[in-house]
Structure formats: C-alpha cells, structure tokens
Amino acid sequence: MNDRVFMTPPWPEIYVQDVERRQDTDSAIVQYERLMHMFSTLGYELHVLPKISVHERADHVLRMLDPV
C-alpha cells in the first residue's frame, strides 16, 4: 500500500466556483482541513503542495516520487 497523499490547499486568490467546484471558498477550506485530519488519523504521510506554478508542482511531485 502506498501511504503517501499529496494535498493541494484551497487558494482563495485563485479559487472559483464552477460546475466541478460547487463549494464556496470557506466550505472548501473546511473540507480540506477535514481531509487533512482524516488522512493523518489513518496514518497516511501527508505532503502539502507549495503555491507554485503547475509545472513546478508537477516537478515537485515527481521529485518526491523518485526512488533514488
């Protein structure tokens, strides 16, 4: 089992509601905090992705997954 979870926090400065994101910003933050707590309680290793560009975040995740 892989116990690593990557989390992207809701960023109010870029957050928008749309068909896929029906929650408002405050609800998204509450849900994020609930998920962080739940995954932690279940023993998962949490990694919060930094507020950087999509390309940089993808590179960050790939570096963390690199078994070297």
C-alpha positions in Angstrom: 0.0 0.0 0.0 1.2 3.5 -0.8 0.8 5.7 2.2 1.7 9.0 0.6 -1.0 11.6 -0.1 -0.4 14.9 -1.9 -2.7 17.7 -0.9 -3.3 21.0 -2.6 -4.8 23.5 -0.3 -7.6 25.7 -1.5 -6.1 29.1 -2.6 -8.7 31.8 -2.1 -6.9 34.1 -4.5 -7.4 31.7 -7.4 -10.4 29.7 -6.2 -13.6 29.9 -8.3 -16.9 28.0 -8.2 -17.9 26.2 -11.3 -19.6 23.0 -12.3 -16.9 20.8 -10.8 -16.3 23.0 -7.7 -19.7 23.7 -6.2 -18.3 24.7 -2.8 -17.6 28.2 -1.8 -14.1 29.1 -0.6 -15.0 28.7 3.1 -16.5 25.3 2.6 -13.5 24.2 0.5 -11.2 25.2 3.4 -13.3 23.3 5.9 -13.3 20.2 3.6 -9.5 20.4 3.1 -8.9 20.6 6.9 -11.3 17.6 7.4 -9.4 15.6 4.8 -6.0 16.5 6.3 -7.2 15.4 9.7 -8.7 12.1 8.3 -5.7 11.1 6.3 -3.4 11.9 9.2 -5.5 9.9 11.6 -5.5 6.9 9.2 -1.7 7.0 9.2 -1.1 8.5 5.7 2.1 10.6 5.0 0.8 14.0 4.0 2.6 16.3 1.6 1.1 19.7 1.1 2.0 21.0 -2.3 3.5 24.5 -2.4 1.9 27.5 -4.0 4.0 27.5 -7.2 3.2 27.1 -10.9 1.5 24.0 -12.2 4.8 22.9 -13.9 6.8 23.4 -10.8 4.3 21.5 -8.7 4.4 18.6 -11.2 8.2 18.6 -10.9 7.9 18.7 -7.1 5.7 15.7 -7.0 7.9 13.7 -9.5 11.0 14.5 -7.3 9.2 13.2 -4.2 8.2 10.0 -6.1 11.7 9.4 -7.4 13.1 6.3 -5.6 16.7 7.5 -5.9 
